[in-house]
Amino acid sequence: MHAPFRLVASDIDGTLIRGDGSLSPRTTETLDRLQQRGIPTVLVTGRPVRWLRQLYDQMAEPLPAVCANGAVVYDPDTDEILRAAPLTTELLLDVTERLREAVPDVTLAVEVDDGRSFWYEEKWPLHWDGEHHTVRVLSAPEELTSVPAVKLLARSARHEPDEFAELVSRTLGELATATHSSSSALVEISAAGVTKAAGLAWLCEREGIEAGEVVAFGDMPNDLPLLAWAGRSVAMGNAHPAVKEVADEVGLTNDEDGVAVYLEKLFQL
């Protein structure tokens, strides 16, 4: 009997790709077989749009993506942003003021232009971010809140990752949505109610697919809303403990091609 699922939703980093950033031949073949079966796969990621190219270059055909933790829905075939849910300039100003008061050493950055550009404060530890024209250091603090942003990022050198995420969440309350997906004290902040689940739900409604017909894969706390929403949720073997706790099942690690192995069995590929 074939699985009653009509769509596969997968996180990218720590989930679909291996630790070295590669998409394995096995995973590529599995995704191709799903497409041939008429079962679409959607990438649901914290990555901005501009960070998809590295993955698309490893695929026969690019996949649609829910980016920036649900703030952006992207169609790679037309290079079109189908939906964006940014933080307004007023909200950015309020959030950044609260963060600077609660976390004196906080350093901030924003994803703007629907995630095609990245602006960061001078102290932000930027090592590489693709094409230089897509990133720039801010010359004045007020520039950070001068335009809407699909994501605000906050760093602290004085806190542990989970501790910092909890601090930011308490500080912002229901004003905005805070999550994290890094091994460092980096928190990702979106407009209230913006999550991976909300972004994918919008896309699924557009395509006539219900939550119960979705199987989802993830590994970090920013995947929790997605995994709770989907009809079946699978945590990677390398997942954060909180993710393993809420998922329906725990699979193999990303370096063991956990997504591909699970899908081969589920869909009898």
C-alpha positions in Angstrom: 0.0 0.0 0.0 1.3 3.4 -0.9 1.8 6.0 1.7 -1.1 8.5 2.0 1.2 11.5 1.6 1.1 14.0 -1.3 3.9 16.3 -0.4 7.4 16.0 1.2 8.7 19.0 3.2 12.4 19.0 4.2 14.7 21.4 6.0 18.1 21.8 4.2 21.0 22.2 6.7 21.5 19.3 9.0 18.7 17.4 7.3 18.6 17.1 3.5 22.3 17.8 2.9 25.4 16.3 4.5 27.6 18.1 6.9 29.9 19.1 4.1 27.1 20.9 2.3 26.7 18.2 -0.4 23.5 16.6 -1.7 24.3 12.9 -2.0 23.7 11.0 -5.2 21.3 8.8 -3.3 19.3 11.8 -2.1 19.3 13.3 -5.5 18.0 10.1 -7.1 15.3 9.8 -4.4 14.0 13.3 -5.0 13.9 12.7 -8.8 11.9 9.5 -8.2 9.4 11.4 -6.1 9.0 14.0 -8.9 8.4 11.2 -11.4 5.7 9.8 -9.1 4.0 13.3 -9.0 4.9 13.8 -5.3 6.5 17.3 -4.9 9.2 18.2 -2.5 9.4 21.6 -0.9 12.4 23.0 0.8 11.5 24.6 4.1 14.5 26.4 5.5 15.9 29.2 7.6 18.1 30.1 4.7 17.4 33.3 2.7 16.7 33.1 -1.0 20.2 34.0 -2.0 21.6 30.9 -0.2 19.6 28.4 -2.3 21.8 28.5 -5.4 24.5 26.4 -3.7 21.9 23.6 -3.4 20.1 24.2 -6.7 23.4 23.7 -8.5 23.5 20.1 -7.2 20.0 19.3 -8.4 18.6 18.4 -11.8 15.7 20.7 -11.2 15.3 23.3 -8.5 12.6 22.8 -5.9 10.2 25.4 -4.5 11.2 26.8 -1.2 9.8 28.3 2.0 12.7 30.5 3.1 13.6 32.6 6.1 11.7 30.4 8.5 8.5 30.9 6.7 8.7 34.6 5.8 9.3 34.0 2.1 7.7 31.5 -0.4 9.9 31.3 -3.5 9.3 29.9 -7.0 12.7 29.1 -8.5 11.3 28.5 -12.0 10.2 32.1 -12.3 12.6 33.5 -9.7 9.5 35.0 -8.1 8.6 35.7 -4.5 5.1 34.3 -4.2 4.6 35.5 -0.6 6.5 37.6 1.9 5.7 38.4 5.5 8.4 40.8 6.7 8.8 42.7 10.0 7.7 46.3 9.5 10.1 49.1 10.2 8.0 50.0 13.3 8.2 46.5 14.6 11.9 46.3 13.9 12.5 49.5 15.9 10.5 48.2 18.8 12.2 44.8 18.8 15.7 46.1 18.4 15.3 48.6 21.3 14.1 45.8 23.6 17.0 43.5 22.6 19.6 46.2 23.1 18.2 46.9 26.6 18.0 43.2 27.6 21.3 42.0 26.0 23.9 44.7 26.2 26.4 42.8 24.0 23.9 42.0 21.3 24.9 42.3 17.6 22.2 42.6 15.0 21.7 42.0 11.3 18.7 41.9 8.9 17.7 40.0 5.8 16.1 42.6 3.4 14.8 42.7 -0.2 12.9 39.5 0.5 16.2 37.8 1.6 18.2 38.7 -1.5 20.3 41.2 0.6 21.9 41.1 4.0 22.8 44.1 6.1 24.9 43.7 9.3 26.4 45.7 12.1 30.2 46.2 12.1 30.7 43.7 15.0 28.8 41.0 13.2 31.1 38.0 12.6 30.7 37.8 8.8 33.1 35.4 7.1 31.5 34.8 3.7 28.1 35.4 2.2 28.2 34.8 -1.5 28.3 37.7 -3.9 29.6 40.8 -2.3 26.9 43.1 -3.8 24.2 41.3 -1.7 25.8 42.2 1.6 26.9 45.4 3.3 28.0 46.6 6.7 25.8 49.3 8.2 27.3 52.8 8.6 24.7 53.9 11.2 22.5 52.0 13.7 19.3 53.6 12.4 19.9 51.9 9.0 19.1 48.6 10.6 15.4 49.5 10.9 15.1 51.7 7.8 13.3 49.1 5.6 11.2 46.0 6.3 13.1 42.8 6.9 12.1 39.2 6.4 14.3 38.2 9.3 16.2 39.9 12.1 19.2 38.1 13.5 20.7 38.6 16.9 24.0 37.3 18.3 25.5 37.3 21.8 29.0 36.1 22.9 28.0 35.8 26.5 25.3 33.2 26.3 24.9 29.5 25.4 22.6 28.8 22.3 19.5 27.5 24.1 19.9 30.0 27.0 20.1 32.9 24.5 17.1 31.7 22.6 15.0 31.6 25.8 16.2 35.0 26.8 15.2 36.6 23.5 11.8 34.8 23.5 11.1 36.1 27.0 12.2 39.6 26.0 10.0 39.8 23.0 7.0 37.8 24.2 4.2 37.8 21.6 5.7 40.9 19.8 7.6 38.7 17.4 8.6 35.0 16.8 12.0 34.0 17.9 13.7 30.7 17.1 17.2 29.2 16.5 19.0 26.7 14.3 22.6 27.3 15.1 25.2 25.7 17.4 26.1 29.2 18.5 24.1 31.9 20.3 22.3 33.1 17.2 18.6 33.8 17.3 16.4 34.3 14.2 13.5 36.7 14.7 10.4 36.9 12.4 7.1 38.8 12.5 4.6 37.3 15.0 3.1 34.1 13.8 5.7 33.6 11.0 7.0 30.1 11.2 8.0 27.3 8.8 4.6 25.8 9.4 2.8 29.0 8.5 4.7 29.5 5.3 4.2 25.9 4.1 0.6 25.9 5.1 0.1 28.9 2.8 1.7 27.1 -0.1 -0.2 23.8 0.6 -3.5 25.6 0.7 -2.7 27.2 -2.7 -2.0 23.7 -4.1 -5.0 22.0 -2.4 -2.9 19.9 0.0 -3.8 19.3 3.6 -1.5 19.1 6.6 -2.3 15.5 7.1 -0.9 14.7 3.6 2.5 16.2 4.3 5.6 14.3 5.7 8.2 16.6 7.1 11.9 16.3 8.1 13.9 18.6 10.4 16.7 18.8 12.9 16.6 22.1 14.9 14.2 24.1 17.0 13.2 26.3 14.1 11.7 23.1 12.6 9.4 22.5 15.6 6.3 24.3 14.2 6.7 22.5 10.9 7.0 19.1 12.5 4.0 19.7 14.8 1.9 20.8 11.8 2.7 18.0 9.3 0.8 14.7 9.1 4.0 12.9 9.9 7.1 14.3 11.3 10.6 12.8 11.2 13.6 14.0 13.3 17.0 13.4 12.0 19.3 11.2 14.0 21.5 14.2 14.6 18.6 16.4 15.6 18.4 18.7 18.7 16.9 16.9 21.7 13.7 19.0 21.6 13.1 18.0 18.0 13.5 14.3 18.7 11.0 14.7 21.6 8.2 16.0 19.4 8.7 14.1 16.2 6.6 11.1 15.3 9.8 9.2 14.4 13.6 9.6 14.5 15.5 8.5 11.4 19.1 8.3 10.5 21.5 11.2 10.5 21.9 13.6 7.5 25.4 12.1 6.8 23.7 8.7 6.6 21.2 10.1 4.0 18.4 9.8 6.5 15.8 11.6 4.4 16.4 9.5 1.4 16.4 6.2 3.4 13.1 7.1 5.0 11.4 8.2 1.8 12.6 5.1 -0.1 10.7 2.9 2.5 7.7 5.2 2.8 7.0 5.5 -0.9 8.5 2.1 -1.9 10.9 3.8 -4.3 
